[in-house]
Structures are given as C-alpha cells and as structure tokens.
C-alpha cells in the first residue's frame, strides 16, 4: 500500500527534509498548501519539489485518500493543524516544537486518544543525524552499558537577517527551551530509556540582543529520570566562521563506557558530518557514521500501515513537548 501525504504549514525550512525523506521512503505527496508567513520558505520548497501540486488547505484535510499530514507551521499554530488533521482521520508528523503551551499539549493528547491517530514529531537532531542512528544501535547492543547521564549541546547560528518576524516573539515560537531544547530532551529520554523525566533547574538569558528584550539567546536545563540525569545547553551563538549552522554534540555516559557525537563537523579536521567517538574497556575509536541508514521515516510509514509505534513510542512526542514547556515556564518564572 502506497501512502499519500500532504504538507500543510510551510513556515519553517524543516519541512524540506520532512517531505524529502518521506518521498525517499516511498510515500507520495498528494499536494501542499502554499500558505506561509515566510515567502522564502515557499520559494525554497518549490525549488526543491517543482513537481508537487499546490492545493487549498481544506481540500487536503478533506481528501479521504490522504493518510498523513506533515506540518512545519509557526509553532503556536501547529496544534490546531494537527487536531484538524487527526479529526479528519489522518496521522500527523509535526516539526518541533509540537506546541507552545501546556493547554495545547492537553488538547493534542485528548484528540490523539479519541481518534486513535498517530502524532509524531520529527526531532531532526536525532532522526536526520546518522551518528544518532549509530549511537542508538550501540546503546541497544550494550556497548557502554546502561546510560546514566547525557549532556546535549545545541548551538545554532542566528542568521538574524533571514528570520521572520514571528521568530522573535516567544508567544509564537514558544521560547528557546520549548523550541531548541526539545531535541535534547528527546535524546535524554531515548538514550536513557526513561518514560519521562523531571526538570530540576532551567534558566534563560538575553546576552546579545537588547533591542528584542523578550527574546532569549541562551538557555540551559538540568533534568533527571529514574536512573539518569541530564544537562542541556542551547544558544544562538554559532560564530559565522564555523562551516555549519552549529556544532551539535551529544555525550552519553554509560556504566561501561562513553560515546561522544560530533553531529555536524569534526573540529580535528576529518571531513563531513556524523562523527562518533566510542570509549570502552577495549580502548577508544572514531566511527564514521555517514553510511548509517536513517530509519525514522520508513518506520513511521510502517506504523501508519500497521498501527504500530516503532518509529516513536506512543505519547513520547507530547511527553517531550510537555517537559520542554515546563522547563521554559520554570526559566521564565511564570505559567503558560
């Protein structure tokens, strides 16, 4: 059975890999809605996928031959699109963050339970990173024992000149911890095997953008699960001289070894991305993960067909989202 999907919410460039990877996994795009807050994203979409057809949003929701909706809308708008799609009988893949407020998370949980639809979030810093695929396999094989601590670093380049207006409004994108740090929370739960976690400390700051005082360009989180602890640091301070948008790193401490991921570059000079460094009782070694296959998208399609949850445990996406929002609330000293 060939599955058909629609792209609704072309406001963030993550829609490119969401669509591209589902096409590569064998699904068919039945159309996209051209509504966007950023014409540059739409132009880039049309350049990458010139053969896809634009259709009115409601026609895509109402098409009974579409099984999946992909969404990278403005974050605050994603829950309403996901709810409309699930109520129309479609499974959903959202860009992160999946929501910006706790009441949105509760509404998504309720509708997902009522409809039985799959609600997944494409955490690209795990699902589109081959080194993370290798690390997942090694951890599952017991290469470093039980993971007891993770340190996730998610620096990003600001690229201020090309950011849309909503990017600087926390009420629209959720804040730096809700947004970026959701990746590292996802990785903490995944690699430690925890069902959930508790935020023990969280902080944010505006260090370099005094003209947008509500925006935060730095954030960090301490969290703990049943048998593990984690530290997260995210920021918008990637220097222009770095040859990629951020030197994303993940450190896994296990009872029998350690793993370090340099996801996007090796500062020691090895070419390309997806570098993994393993240290165990036998010694240390570098692993080139560039040929490791990505599995999330093929597994997601299999889950849609078989009503399983091999790509992501059911409920995981919203547990991550809830934790990220709770961290943001704690850092902000308020409620949302």
C-alpha positions, -999 to +999 in steps of 0.1 A: +000+000+000+014+033-011+007+060+015-001+096+005+007+127+025+000+164+024+023+193+035+004+220+055+023+248+072+053+259+052+067+283+077+100+266+086+126+251+064+124+218+083+095+210+060+121+203+033+136+173+050+103+161+063+089+160+027+121+148+011+127+119+035+091+107+032+093+108-005+126+088-004+109+063+019+083+056-007+053+078+001+036+101-024+029+137-018-007+145-027-003+182-025+008+211-004-009+242+009+011+273-002+000+295+028+031+307+046+044+335+068+078+334+050+078+335+012+114+324+012+104+291+027+078+286+000+102+296-028+127+271-014+100+244-013+090+249-049+126+249-060+132+216-043+099+200-052+089+215-086+066+186-095+044+188-064+009+203-067-004+231-045-040+227-032-063+246-009-058+236+028-093+224+034-092+202+003-062+185+017-078+179+050-110+166+034-093+143+009-100+107+020-071+094+000-045+113+021-034+093+052-007+117+066-003+154+072+031+170+077+033+204+094+060+229+100+038+259+106+045+287+130+048+267+163+018+283+180-003+272+150+008+236+149-016+221+174-047+234+157-035+220+123-027+187+140-060+185+157-079+193+124-059+166+107-065+139+133-102+147+134-102+142+096-087+107+101-051+114+093-019+107+111+004+136+118+041+144+117+049+178+132+081+198+132+094+206+167+081+221+189+047+204+187+031+230+209+039+262+228+016+259+258+005+232+282-032+236+273-022+228+237-004+197+248-035+186+268-057+192+237-034+172+215-033+143+239-071+143+242-077+143+204-050+117+197-066+094+223-101+100+210-092+094+173-065+068+177-043+087+152-005+087+154+010+120+164+048+121+159+073+149+160+103+149+137+131+156+161+157+162+133+187+163+156+181+126+162+161+114+132+181+131+105+215+125+121+232+093+111+256+094+141+225+093+163+213+062+145+247+045+151+246+056+188+211+042+192+223+008+178+254+008+200+235+016+232+208-010+223+237-036+219+250-027+253+283-012+241+285+013+270+263-005+295+233+014+309+233+052+301+233+071+334+239+107+321+235+127+289+249+161+280+233+176+249+246+208+234+226+226+207+242+258+195+226+274+165+235+303+141+211+332+145+211+343+108+191+373+120+187+389+086+166+359+072+145+352+103+108+360+100+091+384+125+074+357+145+108+341+153+115+368+178+081+366+196+082+339+224+044+336+223+047+325+186+076+300+188+075+291+225+109+302+237+144+288+233+138+259+257+104+249+242+119+252+208+155+240+205+159+221+238+131+198+229+157+180+208+179+173+237+150+163+260+140+138+233+175+124+233+177+121+270+145+100+272+156+079+242+191+071+252+184+065+289+152+045+282+132+068+306+094+072+300+095+107+314+117+130+335+116+159+360+130+193+353+152+202+383+166+236+370+162+258+340+175+292+330+175+315+300+191+348+292+193+375+266+230+382+262+234+399+228+200+412+216+190+442+237+167+455+210+144+424+214+143+421+252+117+393+252+139+371+231+163+347+248+195+337+230+208+313+258+193+285+278+202+255+299+183+227+317+191+201+344+167+171+343+165+137+358+148+104+351+145+073+373+181+062+369+198+090+350+205+127+349+210+151+320+223+186+312+213+206+282+227+238+268+212+256+238+221+290+223+221+312+192+259+320+193+273+298+165+301+320+150+300+329+113+334+312+108+320+277+116+313+259+084+279+246+096+249+261+114+260+246+148+285+223+164+258+200+179+272+175+204+259+147+225+278+130+253+265+097+267+280+083+299+273+046+305+282+022+332+307+006+309+319+033+286+312+066+269+300+079+235+305+114+221+288+126+189+300+155+169+270+156+147+278+182+121+316+185+119+348+173+134+370+202+145+400+179+143+397+180+106+380+148+095+357+156+066+320+156+066+295+151+094+283+122+117+314+115+138+311+092+168+338+085+194+334+054+215+354+046+246+350+013+263+371-014+281+388-022+248+400+013+241+389+043+221+379+046+184+364+070+159+334+057+139+324+073+106+286+071+106+280+087+073+267+055+057+243+046+086+208+045+072+181+068+086+152+047+099+126+071+113+107+079+081+104+043+069+094+032+104+068+060+105+052+048+073+052+012+086+035+024+117+008+042+097+002+010+078+003-014+107-009+009+136+023+002+155+048+026+172+082+015+161+094+050+150+084+066+183+067+052+214+031+064+215+029+095+236+066+102+235+063+133+213+040+151+237+059+140+268+089+157+253+069+187+244+054+190+279+088+188+295+103+214+272+074+238+280+077+231+318+114+240+315+105+272+298+080+281+324+105+274+352+131+296+335+106+323+329+092+322+364+056+321+353+029+299+338+018+292+302 
